[in-house]
Amino acid sequence: MLGWFRKLLPREDKFFELFDAHSRTVAGAAEALKALLAGEGDQEAHCNRIIALENEADGITREVMLAVRRSFITPFDRGDIKDLIESMDDAIDMMHKTVKTIRLFEQKSFDPGMREMGALVVDAARLIAEAIPLLDRMGTNAARLSAIAEEVTRVEERSDGLHEEGLKDLFRRHGTSNPMAYIIGSEIYGELEKVVDRFEDVANEISGILIENV
């Protein structure tokens, strides 16, 4: 009887599909950012791809918010759904901000540390893209989800180290001779660090969902 009644209730079954679609846009933007920093291919094409994917991600986020409002039953707490999609969206928004800075200062080449941080952004994005579909059966996948969250934290720690090393290197090379180069370089390093920080926020949201539901 209860099962029959539940079938009559308005339910949005697309949450996990939307989460997965968003994580793919984030992963695509991360790949483009890595290629941009590595000097692979056309720089403007990479920038434009990140911007296009960020717009696509915004659209998916709006769909999720609409689904939260109109759904009687959600797969887990509405606040957690909102926080999860917003933390994912923050990651790609930060990539877009990095592109804006690169364009503003007309940067065409990037330090090795920046290129390494670009690779870490991809690592974090791939981990989150793996984790998101697992939330559909989080009880079964709890161990792997917890492991992914720990891996993202380790990626963030490596990013922090590269950020610090990059700033020291910039100061040694440009601190007194070319202050503008130091300022621009430190701004890009800072934004790349924030991109990885936002992925850690996503991992923390996933950990919180696990705690509440498993």
Backbone as CSV, one residue per row, in Angstrom:
resi,resn,N_x,N_y,N_z,CA_x,CA_y,CA_z,C_x,C_y,C_z
1,MET,0.821,-1.203,0.000,0.000,0.000,0.000,0.861,1.261,0.000
2,LEU,1.877,1.279,0.875,2.762,2.437,0.953,3.511,2.636,-0.353
3,GLY,3.983,1.530,-0.955,4.699,1.631,-2.218,3.826,2.210,-3.311
4,TRP,2.555,1.790,-3.346,1.607,2.325,-4.333,1.389,3.813,-4.110
5,PHE,1.251,4.218,-2.829,1.028,5.628,-2.512,2.218,6.482,-2.917
6,ARG,3.422,5.980,-2.664,4.627,6.738,-2.994,4.733,6.980,-4.501
7,LYS,4.223,6.041,-5.299,4.270,6.213,-6.752,3.417,7.393,-7.216
8,LEU,2.407,7.736,-6.418,1.535,8.849,-6.772,2.113,10.203,-6.377
9,LEU,3.126,10.199,-5.523,3.697,11.457,-5.061,4.588,12.071,-6.140
10,PRO,4.552,13.410,-6.275,5.441,14.062,-7.257,6.892,13.900,-6.862
11,ARG,7.648,13.301,-7.722,9.051,13.035,-7.404,9.913,13.398,-8.607
12,GLU,11.024,14.063,-8.334,11.986,14.411,-9.378,13.089,13.371,-9.372
13,ASP,13.161,12.588,-10.448,14.127,11.495,-10.507,15.409,11.880,-11.250
14,LYS,15.556,13.152,-11.579,16.679,13.552,-12.413,17.852,14.134,-11.622
15,PHE,17.772,14.133,-10.287,18.845,14.760,-9.522,20.212,14.170,-9.846
16,PHE,20.328,12.860,-9.823,21.634,12.243,-10.059,22.089,12.434,-11.503
17,GLU,21.139,12.445,-12.416,21.475,12.725,-13.813,22.034,14.148,-13.951
18,LEU,21.413,15.088,-13.252,21.874,16.478,-13.298,23.221,16.643,-12.609
19,PHE,23.387,15.992,-11.459,24.686,16.028,-10.771,25.788,15.520,-11.697
20,ASP,25.498,14.393,-12.354,26.496,13.775,-13.228,26.818,14.685,-14.409
21,ALA,25.785,15.295,-14.999,26.006,16.210,-16.126,26.864,17.398,-15.684
22,HIS,26.598,17.913,-14.495,27.383,19.044,-13.994,28.832,18.632,-13.778
23,SER,29.042,17.463,-13.190,30.420,17.022,-12.925,31.197,16.846,-14.226
24,ARG,30.499,16.470,-15.314,31.173,16.327,-16.598,31.578,17.687,-17.166
25,THR,30.730,18.701,-16.967,31.122,20.035,-17.431,32.332,20.534,-16.654
26,VAL,32.354,20.270,-15.356,33.487,20.691,-14.523,34.764,19.980,-14.966
27,ALA,34.651,18.675,-15.220,35.825,17.918,-15.665,36.319,18.418,-17.020
28,GLY,35.392,18.750,-17.915,35.790,19.282,-19.224,36.501,20.611,-19.096
29,ALA,36.013,21.471,-18.208,36.667,22.762,-17.983,38.046,22.569,-17.378
30,ALA,38.176,21.600,-16.482,39.478,21.321,-15.874,40.489,20.873,-16.926
31,GLU,40.059,20.035,-17.850,40.952,19.589,-18.926,41.385,20.774,-19.790
32,ALA,40.440,21.675,-20.083,40.769,22.851,-20.886,41.728,23.773,-20.142
33,LEU,41.545,23.924,-18.841,42.443,24.772,-18.048,43.849,24.187,-18.022
34,LYS,43.931,22.877,-17.852,45.248,22.226,-17.868,45.946,22.459,-19.200
35,ALA,45.216,22.276,-20.310,45.798,22.474,-21.641,46.214,23.924,-21.846
36,LEU,45.404,24.851,-21.340,45.722,26.275,-21.439,47.043,26.585,-20.740
37,LEU,47.188,26.103,-19.519,48.396,26.375,-18.739,49.621,25.677,-19.326
38,ALA,49.399,24.534,-19.966,50.507,23.780,-20.562,50.924,24.320,-21.914
39,GLY,50.157,25.276,-22.444,50.488,25.836,-23.759,50.163,24.914,-24.903
40,GLU,49.174,24.043,-24.700,48.789,23.085,-25.736,47.673,23.670,-26.603
41,GLY,47.866,23.696,-27.887,46.820,24.145,-28.790,46.564,25.632,-28.718
42,ASP,45.350,26.018,-29.077,44.966,27.421,-29.175,44.477,27.945,-27.821
43,GLN,45.158,28.957,-27.299,44.836,29.480,-25.979,43.414,30.031,-25.914
44,GLU,43.031,30.800,-26.929,41.694,31.393,-26.927,40.610,30.329,-26.985
45,ALA,40.873,29.253,-27.710,39.889,28.167,-27.789,39.677,27.537,-26.415
46,HIS,40.765,27.360,-25.671,40.647,26.796,-24.319,39.866,27.744,-23.411
47,CYS,40.174,29.025,-23.487,39.448,30.014,-22.677,37.960,29.995,-23.008
48,ASN,37.646,29.996,-24.284,36.247,29.999,-24.706,35.521,28.726,-24.274
49,ARG,36.233,27.611,-24.301,35.608,26.358,-23.860,35.270,26.408,-22.380
50,ILE,36.173,26.925,-21.567,35.907,27.035,-20.127,34.690,27.924,-19.879
51,ILE,34.619,29.039,-20.590,33.488,29.958,-20.421,32.183,29.296,-20.847
52,ALA,32.204,28.584,-21.967,30.996,27.908,-22.444,30.544,26.833,-21.464
53,LEU,31.487,26.076,-20.933,31.142,25.028,-19.975,30.635,25.617,-18.665
54,GLU,31.185,26.768,-18.276,30.709,27.426,-17.056,29.261,27.869,-17.230
55,ASN,28.926,28.375,-18.406,27.537,28.756,-18.690,26.614,27.535,-18.664
56,GLU,27.112,26.439,-19.238,26.327,25.195,-19.227,26.106,24.713,-17.796
57,ALA,27.147,24.797,-16.983,27.043,24.374,-15.580,26.050,25.236,-14.814
58,ASP,26.030,26.536,-15.098,25.058,27.421,-14.460,23.634,26.983,-14.780
59,GLY,23.408,26.599,-16.032,22.084,26.138,-16.428,21.672,24.874,-15.682
60,ILE,22.613,23.964,-15.515,22.318,22.728,-14.780,22.024,23.036,-13.320
61,THR,22.785,23.955,-12.748,22.548,24.347,-11.354,21.145,24.908,-11.186
62,ARG,20.709,25.730,-12.127,19.347,26.276,-12.058,18.304,25.159,-12.139
63,GLU,18.557,24.164,-12.991,17.633,23.028,-13.081,17.526,22.294,-11.765
64,VAL,18.667,22.102,-11.095,18.656,21.413,-9.803,17.850,22.211,-8.785
65,MET,18.050,23.531,-8.755,17.324,24.361,-7.799,15.813,24.313,-8.055
66,LEU,15.432,24.322,-9.317,14.017,24.205,-9.656,13.464,22.848,-9.228
67,ALA,14.240,21.805,-9.443,13.802,20.454,-9.069,13.635,20.337,-7.560
68,VAL,14.519,20.983,-6.802,14.397,20.958,-5.337,13.090,21.591,-4.905
69,ARG,12.733,22.702,-5.542,11.523,23.424,-5.142,10.241,22.673,-5.506
70,ARG,10.267,21.963,-6.632,9.017,21.352,-7.088,8.864,19.886,-6.663
71,SER,9.888,19.300,-6.067,9.847,17.872,-5.727,9.334,17.659,-4.307
72,PHE,8.411,16.724,-4.172,7.911,16.353,-2.851,8.908,15.453,-2.131
73,ILE,9.529,14.552,-2.904,10.522,13.635,-2.341,11.851,13.881,-3.048
74,THR,12.905,14.013,-2.283,14.254,14.180,-2.843,15.134,13.040,-2.342
75,PRO,16.208,12.703,-3.069,17.026,11.545,-2.684,17.740,11.713,-1.350
76,PHE,18.044,12.948,-0.976,18.547,13.260,0.365,18.176,14.700,0.681
77,ASP,18.586,15.185,1.824,18.143,16.481,2.335,18.254,17.599,1.292
78,ARG,17.235,18.435,1.201,17.214,19.509,0.218,18.381,20.474,0.396
79,GLY,18.693,20.776,1.654,19.828,21.656,1.916,21.130,21.059,1.428
80,ASP,21.279,19.748,1.580,22.496,19.078,1.107,22.568,19.085,-0.418
81,ILE,21.421,18.908,-1.071,21.392,18.974,-2.539,21.846,20.355,-2.999
82,LYS,21.299,21.390,-2.387,21.652,22.765,-2.731,23.142,23.020,-2.496
83,ASP,23.636,22.596,-1.331,25.051,22.846,-1.011,25.983,22.084,-1.937
84,LEU,25.595,20.862,-2.302,26.443,20.057,-3.183,26.559,20.688,-4.564
85,ILE,25.428,21.032,-5.168,25.491,21.581,-6.529,26.156,22.954,-6.523
86,GLU,25.941,23.737,-5.476,26.583,25.050,-5.418,28.089,24.928,-5.232
87,SER,28.537,23.952,-4.458,29.986,23.772,-4.292,30.626,23.314,-5.594
88,MET,29.933,22.459,-6.348,30.433,22.055,-7.661,30.494,23.248,-8.601
89,ASP,29.451,24.084,-8.546,29.401,25.246,-9.427,30.494,26.260,-9.061
90,ASP,30.797,26.352,-7.776,31.871,27.259,-7.345,33.208,26.878,-7.974
91,ALA,33.442,25.582,-8.153,34.712,25.128,-8.731,34.874,25.621,-10.163
92,ILE,33.827,25.477,-10.968,33.940,25.915,-12.360,33.877,27.439,-12.452
93,ASP,33.161,28.087,-11.534,33.171,29.548,-11.495,34.578,30.070,-11.247
94,MET,35.322,29.383,-10.377,36.686,29.806,-10.073,37.600,29.601,-11.274
95,MET,37.352,28.565,-12.064,38.111,28.385,-13.300,37.840,29.540,-14.264
96,HIS,36.570,29.951,-14.350,36.205,31.077,-15.201,36.914,32.346,-14.733
97,LYS,36.965,32.555,-13.429,37.652,33.729,-12.892,39.136,33.695,-13.250
98,THR,39.740,32.509,-13.212,41.148,32.372,-13.586,41.354,32.772,-15.045
99,VAL,40.437,32.344,-15.908,40.513,32.725,-17.317,40.426,34.242,-17.472
100,LYS,39.533,34.873,-16.721,39.405,36.329,-16.785,40.719,37.017,-16.425
101,THR,41.393,36.504,-15.397,42.670,37.091,-14.981,43.733,36.900,-16.054
102,ILE,43.779,35.713,-16.625,44.759,35.427,-17.683,44.547,36.350,-18.872
103,ARG,43.284,36.568,-19.231,42.989,37.466,-20.346,43.276,38.924,-19.988
104,LEU,42.930,39.299,-18.777,43.135,40.685,-18.359,44.594,41.093,-18.469
105,PHE,45.474,40.192,-18.023,46.904,40.504,-18.013,47.637,39.951,-19.241
106,GLU,46.852,39.408,-20.183,47.387,38.951,-21.462,48.557,37.978,-21.281
107,GLN,48.355,37.018,-20.399,49.397,36.036,-20.141,49.405,34.955,-21.227
108,LYS,50.569,34.670,-21.750,50.699,33.693,-22.836,51.506,32.459,-22.418
109,SER,52.273,32.579,-21.353,53.057,31.431,-20.870,52.950,31.370,-19.353
110,PHE,53.181,30.180,-18.815,52.917,29.954,-17.403,54.045,29.158,-16.760
111,ASP,54.302,29.457,-15.496,55.388,28.815,-14.762,55.132,27.313,-14.616
112,PRO,56.194,26.536,-14.432,56.013,25.091,-14.222,55.082,24.766,-13.064
113,GLY,55.177,25.545,-11.980,54.289,25.300,-10.848,52.826,25.488,-11.205
114,MET,52.540,26.465,-12.037,51.158,26.678,-12.497,50.686,25.508,-13.338
115,ARG,51.564,25.004,-14.187,51.197,23.856,-15.018,50.929,22.626,-14.148
116,GLU,51.739,22.457,-13.105,51.507,21.333,-12.183,50.177,21.491,-11.467
117,MET,49.840,22.717,-11.086,48.557,22.941,-10.421,47.406,22.671,-11.373
118,GLY,47.600,22.975,-12.657,46.583,22.638,-13.649,46.331,21.139,-13.706
119,ALA,47.398,20.361,-13.597,47.244,18.900,-13.584,46.495,18.440,-12.330
120,LEU,46.742,19.110,-11.199,46.039,18.759,-9.966,44.553,19.098,-10.057
121,VAL,44.223,20.186,-10.743,42.818,20.530,-10.961,42.117,19.390,-11.697
122,VAL,42.781,18.839,-12.705,42.203,17.709,-13.438,42.054,16.495,-12.531
123,ASP,43.067,16.218,-11.722,42.979,15.084,-10.789,41.766,15.229,-9.872
124,ALA,41.594,16.423,-9.312,40.472,16.646,-8.400,39.141,16.528,-9.124
125,ALA,39.059,17.093,-10.333,37.811,17.036,-11.096,37.440,15.601,-11.454
126,ARG,38.429,14.805,-11.810,38.154,13.406,-12.151,37.671,12.626,-10.936
127,LEU,38.246,12.904,-9.777,37.809,12.228,-8.554,36.357,12.576,-8.233
128,ILE,36.012,13.851,-8.348,34.637,14.255,-8.078,33.688,13.651,-9.108
129,ALA,34.099,13.620,-10.374,33.263,13.021,-11.416,33.038,11.533,-11.164
130,GLU,34.025,10.869,-10.549,33.836,9.466,-10.172,32.872,9.345,-8.993
131,ALA,32.981,10.280,-8.052,32.185,10.181,-6.822,30.704,10.438,-7.054
132,ILE,30.376,11.395,-7.900,28.986,11.844,-8.024,28.014,10.712,-8.377
133,PRO,28.303,9.859,-9.384,27.354,8.779,-9.680,27.214,7.771,-8.534
134,LEU,28.238,7.661,-7.696,28.196,6.701,-6.599,27.207,7.105,-5.509
135,LEU,26.820,8.383,-5.479,25.874,8.848,-4.466,24.490,8.241,-4.645
136,ASP,24.183,7.753,-5.837,22.882,7.147,-6.090,22.673,5.907,-5.227
137,ARG,23.779,5.221,-4.894,23.724,4.071,-3.984,24.828,4.252,-2.947
138,MET,24.674,5.298,-2.149,25.777,5.684,-1.271,26.064,4.655,-0.180
139,GLY,25.056,3.889,0.223,25.318,2.857,1.234,26.286,1.812,0.712
140,THR,26.038,1.342,-0.489,26.906,0.351,-1.123,28.278,0.931,-1.430
141,ASN,28.308,2.215,-1.776,29.549,2.852,-2.236,30.238,3.711,-1.178
142,ALA,29.820,3.575,0.074,30.319,4.464,1.129,31.838,4.417,1.265
143,ALA,32.411,3.223,1.183,33.867,3.097,1.375,34.615,3.839,0.268
144,ARG,34.185,3.659,-0.969,34.867,4.336,-2.078,34.653,5.838,-2.013
145,LEU,33.457,6.277,-1.641,33.195,7.706,-1.520,34.089,8.336,-0.448
146,SER,34.251,7.654,0.663,35.132,8.171,1.719,36.577,8.229,1.242
147,ALA,36.989,7.207,0.492,38.359,7.184,-0.029,38.585,8.323,-1.018
148,ILE,37.596,8.591,-1.855,37.712,9.688,-2.822,37.853,11.016,-2.089
149,ALA,37.047,11.221,-1.053,37.134,12.466,-0.286,38.536,12.646,0.293
150,GLU,39.130,11.572,0.769,40.490,11.643,1.313,41.502,11.947,0.208
151,GLU,41.300,11.350,-0.973,42.209,11.617,-2.094,42.140,13.077,-2.527
152,VAL,40.941,13.645,-2.546,40.802,15.056,-2.911,41.523,15.935,-1.898
153,THR,41.439,15.575,-0.634,42.155,16.330,0.403,43.651,16.283,0.170
154,ARG,44.170,15.130,-0.228,45.606,15.023,-0.511,45.993,15.867,-1.728
155,VAL,45.125,15.892,-2.736,45.378,16.748,-3.904,45.432,18.209,-3.469
156,GLU,44.514,18.610,-2.598,44.478,19.991,-2.120,45.747,20.327,-1.335
157,GLU,46.240,19.383,-0.562,47.473,19.619,0.190,48.660,19.800,-0.742
158,ARG,48.724,19.007,-1.823,49.790,19.167,-2.806,49.673,20.523,-3.512
159,SER,48.436,20.943,-3.756,48.212,22.246,-4.377,48.702,23.375,-3.478
160,ASP,48.437,23.270,-2.186,48.921,24.278,-1.237,50.441,24.386,-1.293
161,GLY,51.101,23.236,-1.351,52.555,23.238,-1.414,53.073,23.898,-2.681
162,LEU,52.453,23.597,-3.810,52.870,24.218,-5.068,52.613,25.719,-5.053
163,HIS,51.534,26.127,-4.438,51.224,27.555,-4.326,52.324,28.282,-3.557
164,GLU,52.703,27.727,-2.423,53.749,28.355,-1.610,55.086,28.388,-2.346
165,GLU,55.446,27.261,-2.969,56.706,27.212,-3.717,56.688,28.190,-4.888
166,GLY,55.526,28.301,-5.543,55.413,29.204,-6.679,55.594,30.655,-6.276
167,LEU,55.009,31.038,-5.150,55.154,32.417,-4.680,56.601,32.721,-4.317
168,LYS,57.263,31.773,-3.678,58.678,31.978,-3.337,59.518,32.148,-4.595
169,ASP,59.255,31.316,-5.592,59.997,31.407,-6.851,59.735,32.732,-7.553
170,LEU,58.491,33.160,-7.557,58.159,34.452,-8.155,58.889,35.595,-7.463
171,PHE,58.951,35.534,-6.146,59.613,36.610,-5.409,61.108,36.626,-5.694
172,ARG,61.704,35.440,-5.771,63.139,35.380,-6.063,63.439,35.972,-7.438
173,ARG,62.564,35.693,-8.402,62.813,36.133,-9.775,62.368,37.570,-10.051
174,HIS,61.269,37.976,-9.398,60.670,39.261,-9.783,60.418,40.224,-8.627
175,GLY,60.657,39.780,-7.402,60.261,40.564,-6.240,60.730,42.009,-6.256
176,THR,61.968,42.235,-6.649,62.505,43.602,-6.671,62.658,44.151,-8.088
177,SER,62.902,43.267,-9.047,63.186,43.735,-10.410,61.935,43.996,-11.237
178,ASN,60.860,43.232,-10.972,59.651,43.353,-11.800,58.416,43.082,-10.931
179,PRO,58.047,44.048,-10.088,56.923,43.841,-9.166,55.619,43.440,-9.856
180,MET,55.358,43.984,-11.060,54.115,43.646,-11.749,54.065,42.170,-12.121
181,ALA,55.207,41.624,-12.554,55.253,40.198,-12.881,54.965,39.366,-11.640
182,TYR,55.476,39.825,-10.504,55.205,39.112,-9.246,53.720,39.174,-8.903
183,ILE,53.129,40.347,-9.036,51.714,40.519,-8.697,50.825,39.655,-9.591
184,ILE,51.098,39.684,-10.893,50.290,38.890,-11.827,50.448,37.396,-11.552
185,GLY,51.702,36.962,-11.390,51.955,35.548,-11.129,51.309,35.082,-9.839
186,SER,51.396,35.908,-8.780,50.815,35.516,-7.496,49.296,35.453,-7.585
187,GLU,48.694,36.340,-8.407,47.242,36.314,-8.594,46.820,35.009,-9.264
188,ILE,47.545,34.591,-10.287,47.192,33.346,-10.977,47.397,32.143,-10.062
189,TYR,48.519,32.121,-9.336,48.734,31.029,-8.385,47.605,30.970,-7.356
190,GLY,47.211,32.145,-6.853,46.161,32.181,-5.843,44.839,31.662,-6.361
191,GLU,44.515,32.000,-7.592,43.246,31.546,-8.144,43.265,30.050,-8.433
192,LEU,44.387,29.534,-8.887,44.490,28.091,-9.103,44.354,27.335,-7.783
193,GLU,44.939,27.885,-6.730,44.784,27.248,-5.423,43.315,27.235,-5.004
194,LYS,42.606,28.332,-5.282,41.194,28.406,-4.915,40.356,27.419,-5.717
195,VAL,40.738,27.153,-6.966,40.014,26.143,-7.753,40.079,24.794,-7.032
196,VAL,41.279,24.400,-6.619,41.424,23.110,-5.931,40.722,23.144,-4.579
197,ASP,40.766,24.280,-3.899,40.041,24.418,-2.629,38.552,24.158,-2.819
198,ARG,37.996,24.630,-3.926,36.561,24.425,-4.165,36.248,22.946,-4.368
199,PHE,37.182,22.193,-4.960,36.968,20.749,-5.083,36.995,20.083,-3.715
200,GLU,37.840,20.580,-2.824,37.829,20.044,-1.463,36.487,20.337,-0.793
201,ASP,35.910,21.508,-1.073,34.582,21.814,-0.543,33.554,20.784,-1.023
202,VAL,33.638,20.402,-2.302,32.723,19.381,-2.829,32.921,18.061,-2.076
203,ALA,34.176,17.686,-1.890,34.472,16.442,-1.161,33.922,16.503,0.259
204,ASN,34.024,17.664,0.897,33.488,17.816,2.251,31.968,17.698,2.259
205,GLU,31.315,18.236,1.232,29.860,18.088,1.132,29.478,16.620,0.992
206,ILE,30.230,15.900,0.167,29.954,14.465,-0.017,30.132,13.718,1.305
207,SER,31.193,14.044,2.035,31.417,13.400,3.330,30.266,13.685,4.290
208,GLY,29.780,14.928,4.282,28.658,15.276,5.152,27.392,14.518,4.788
209,ILE,27.137,14.360,3.493,25.970,13.598,3.044,26.079,12.143,3.503
210,LEU,27.272,11.586,3.410,27.479,10.207,3.866,27.176,10.063,5.356
211,ILE,27.675,11.006,6.129,27.471,10.951,7.585,25.984,10.965,7.924
212,GLU,25.224,11.780,7.211,23.803,11.936,7.507,22.949,10.797,6.975
213,ASN,23.430,10.068,5.967,22.552,9.114,5.281,23.006,7.658,5.339
214,VAL,24.212,7.408,5.815,24.700,6.009,5.811,24.916,5.551,7.243
